[in-house]
Amino acid sequence: MKQNLLKTMLVSTALVAGTMGVWADEVTQKYDFEDGVALFSADSRVTVAVEDDADLKSKVVSFTAARNAQNGYSFAHHDFSSLVKGAKKVTVSFDFWNTNGGRSIVSLGDAETRGATGGSSKVTYNGTGALFRIGSDKNYFYVNNKALALASYCGKWLKVSVTVDVVGKKLSYTIADKEGNELYSQVDADYYNSASSCSQIDVFGYINNSKMAMIDNLSITAEIDASVNYYSANFSEETGLTPDVKVFSDADCLNEVPANSVQENTKYYYVATLAGYEDYKGEFTVASENPSVSFTMVKKPVFAYKVNLVDEANNVLKTVYENDEAYEGLEVNYSYPKYLTDENGKVTYVCSLSSFNGSVNAHKDAVTSVKYNEYKGTAYFVEAENAINKAKVENANYSSGAAMRGFNTNMDLFTVPETAVYRLSYAVCSNNVNEPRQFFVSAGDEEIVNKDVNWSVNKVTTDGTMTEAAMTFNEGTVIKAKGSDTNIILDYILLEKVTSEDVAVSAIKFATYVPTCNVVAPADVKVYTAKVNEAKSAVVLTEVSAGSVIAKGTPVLVGAEEGSYTFAASADEATTVADNDLKAATADTKGDGATIYALVEQDGKAVFAPLKEGVAVSLGHAYLELPAASATRFYSIQFGGETTGINEVNAAAKADGAYYTLQGVKTSKAAKGIYIHNGKKVVIK
């Protein structure tokens, strides 16, 4: 039920046009919602309904965010401007339920500024024009700028009372529990944000399918000086423009007042603003009627402005922004893609920058250029927003400034144009990082990517940009993507053809190598598997024939003169290798000083020796893992009984005066032959 209470007698029964002089000193409106009228307008992605509450044992108004609230925001408001016109003090009180995790915020503020959106965007609350706020995000409960514990204020009824000194621009408020016990309060506090009046209450939220808040027993009281007549100033631009006009009580235009609350016989100042026009500043004095103020805006000079994507020679590849009527000081925000493609999606140019956006203040007849380099190789690039028809999200961190979310079923991205070896790269993030979500990519019916994603858009170009190991894709295969839920956001996918991999061999004439795709053993190097012999004295090599296809992820040893050697990628089935103790390094492979043996140089020769604790084996390389008991020796490289490298005891081992065979067997008396003695190789004749 709505109740209007006039606490003093009307001073007149006659209505005077344009005045509120007939009003009493104080007027109150109360809403208990027992009549079933929800009062609040449902502006954006929200359901506003009256329902029974078991705790209060009364009807209350509830606010439920829509299933797609996070794509935009939920917003509802009630404008009480007519009640508070000319008010010098406004008191608003209500019972408030903030759902724990509902992330709703109730604001009191200026109806003219906040309107039906509150200036909100996506999942970010906007406090423009709000003098008071109460509510929560995922971490805290807020009363204006004060952060409080969620558990103490959410999931329970609170009594909220706010008194606003409109003239002094101060407010006092009290937050109490259902029984009236005070929980938090402030006296003569500053406004939360700049506001010219207290004329609206609104509710913001964004969690999908969330009953975010409830309100009951809303009371609004306005204290009005009945001796003062209030008028509405009417502004008109003589050429028909509709600029934004603000009214101020001072010549410096610091103290804003509502245009519908100006007083007679008083001088006011105003500022009219409109993009592309010079600000117009003027003044007027209220006489005995609602004033009409006219003025003329002056257009700023215009000029041409462009943003071009250019190659190394500054040839224009593409224009992403063009405005022949740009004006001085215009803020130009532009975005551009990571890759440029031809009409078939084949990559032609690549941008080396780590961000995909820019902003400039335009100046006369100017051009901003973004550099691109010619792409060497063959790759195919797809922007998710061009391939998936779901919820488009915009952010300067995304390639071309946009990405796609909401695809929790497989969505076709593109078709593989030719059978070849490819590396798949993608940029992905999550709209909700409270817990990991999964991102999937399939090639036809085969799942090839399953990744946990718990980083936001701010890391889409770092943590979120990933490349999978190369694999063979057949012509006509459809590449598909999906998220475990609608929070997954995909920026783009890149399919890069792999033709070869290069392996660097140092002066020690050996290198370990782990191919990222199937490769062909070339004729100009020797490729080996490696196995530690039974005596645990040497590493025995077995050659892989030239022309053999080595499977991706297979660790091998490459023997050649110092230089760089090319291994051609292959889409053919790999040859199975045997006698291989080599292991491929992972991101977690680190030495322990005892069991992890890496290929190192000793006295210009290649040997496998224990890796110091904490030292990592580089990705793309291989190592041996042996029992700790073997840690006193390094391992030379052996071909069919003959050894290369140094057959000496590891420097960490103690020279004990004994003789060791090349197989590591200790002997008390050395016969004719080659032995290890006191850490050195000796020949007994």
Helices and strands as residue ranges (DSSP letters): E 2-6, E 26-31, E 41-44, E 46-53, E 58-65, G 69-71, E 74-79, H 81-84, E 87-98, E 105-109, H 111-114, E 130-136, E 141-143, E 146-148, H 150-153, E 157-165, E 170-177, E 182-190, E 200-205, E 211-224, E 230-231, E 234-237, E 244-248, E 256-257, G 259-261, E 262-263, E 267-273, E 280-285, E 292-295, E 302-310, E 316-327, E 331-335, E 339-341, E 347-350, E 357-361, E 366-371, E 373-374, E 379-383, H 384-387, E 391-394, G 399-401, E 402-405, E 411-415, E 420-430, E 437-443, E 446-453, G 457-459, E 465-467, E 471-473, E 478-483, E 488-497, E 500-505, E 510-513, E 519-520, E 526-532, E 538-544, E 549-550, E 556-559, E 563-568, E 583-584, E 596-602, E 605-610, E 622-625, G 628-630, E 636-639, E 642-644, E 659-660, E 666-667, E 673-677, E 680-684
